[in-house]
Amino acid sequence: MAIYLWIKQDFLVDNTESFLFYDIIFLIKGEMLMDKVKEIWDKLISIELNCPYCGKSFQFKATEWNTKRKCPQCKKGFKVQLSLPAMGLLFFVGLMICISFYQFMLTFKLDFFIELILILLFVNLYSITMYRLMAKIFKKEQVFRITMLKDKTK
């Protein structure tokens, strides 16, 4: 809908079909690029975990921490959280790396908003990388705490 309004507004302002055609091509290529970026991002933040009830593996997105989920196989509920030692490691190592990254960025004299965007991007990439790295180095059970939810239908 937003794309349609953008194209329609451009068409009404310029009143030429050539500008409209190039805008449509640009938007389609931009949307295809964003779809590819989203696909790559979804693969980056997906972690394979096992259901505490049936043991079947499922894909879990790192952005869904502390939310209630249901197993795709057995349909029983659980909650996935980051364990306390993993949280501490993530925080302290991240704090040191983030401070170093910020000091490195200060040498470039960038605009405040560009610095903010770069820091947010860096923090997101760092946390996703650390989740995956901790899951490979340690046992997943040590990194992620999966809590079974009580069945309220009984």
N, C-alpha and C positions, 0 to 999 in steps of 0.2 A: 504494500500500500504506500509506504513512504517513497519507494522508488518511483512508483507511478506518479505521485504528486510532484516529485522533483522533476521528472521528465515533462509533465504537463505544464508546470510553471515555466520551465526553460523554453518550451515551445511557444507559450503565450507571450513571453517577453521578446524572444528573437523573431518569432513568426517565420522561421525558415526551417525546412525539413532537414537540411544538411546538418545543422547543429544538433537537432533532435536525434538524428541517426548516430552521430559520433558519441553523444551522451549515452545512448542506449548501449552501444558497443562497450564503452568505458565501464558502465555500471555492471554489465553482464560479466566482463572480465574481472572486475573488482569483486563481485559476488563469488565468482568461481575461486578467486584467490583466497577470500575470507573463508569459504567452505573448506578449502585445503588446509588453511591454518588451523581452523577449528578441529578438523580431523586429526591433524598432527598433535594438537594440544590434548585432545581426548585420549589419544594413545599414550601421551606422556604422563597424564595424571591417573591413568588406570593401573590398578594393582590387583593381582590375582590373589584372592583369599579363599579359605575353605569355610563352608557352613559349619557352625558348631553342632548342629543336629544331625545332618545326613553326611557331612564330609565332602560334598560336591564342591568343586571350585566355581567361583564366580568373579566377574570383574567388578571392582569397587573403585569409584572415582575419589581421589584424595580430597576433593572439595566437598564431599558428603560426610565429613567427620561428625560424629556425635548426633547422627540422625537415625531414626528408626528405619530399618530395611526389612524386606522379606526375602527369603531364599527363593530363587527362581525355580528350584526343584521341589522342595518339600513345603514351601509357602509358610514356614514358621518365622517369627519375628526375632530380630536381634539388633544390637547397636554396636557399631565399630568406633573405638576411640584409640587415641595414641597413648601408649603406656607412659607412666610418669618418668622413668629413666630416659626414654626416647625423647620425650618433650624437653627434658633438661638439656640433653645433648644437642638437640636441634636449636634450642634457644641460645646456649652459651657459645657454641661454635658459630652460629649464625650472627650473633652480636659482634663477635670479633671480625668475622669476614665482612660484615656489612659496614663496620666502622672503617676498615681498611679500604673497601670499595669507595666509600664516601670521600675519604681523604685523597684517594687517587683521582676521583672526579673533580675535586676542588682545583686541581692543577690546570684544568681546561677552561675555567671561568665560564661555565654554561649558565643559561637562564635558569631561574629557580624552578619553573614548571617542567623544564626538560630534565633537570636533576631529579625532581620528584617522580616523574614518569620512569626514568631509568632505575631509580632505587626500587620503586614498586615492582617493576619487571624483574629486576635482579632478585628481590626477596621471593617472588613467586617461583622463579626458576630454581633458586637455591632450595626452597622447601620441598619442591617436587623431587629434585635430584636427591636430596637427603633422605626422603621417605623411601625412595627406590633403593638407594645405597644401603641404608640400614636394613631393609628387608632382605637384601642379598648377603650382607655380612653376618647379621644375627639371625636367629630363628624368627619367623614372622610372628610367632606367639609372644616373643619378647618385645617386639616393636608395637604390635597392634593388640589391643584388648577388645575381644569380642564378648559382649554381655548378652546372654539369652534373655529374652523378654518373656514375662509370664503370660500364659494364654488366658485371656479374660473371658473366654466362652464357657469355661467350666463352672 
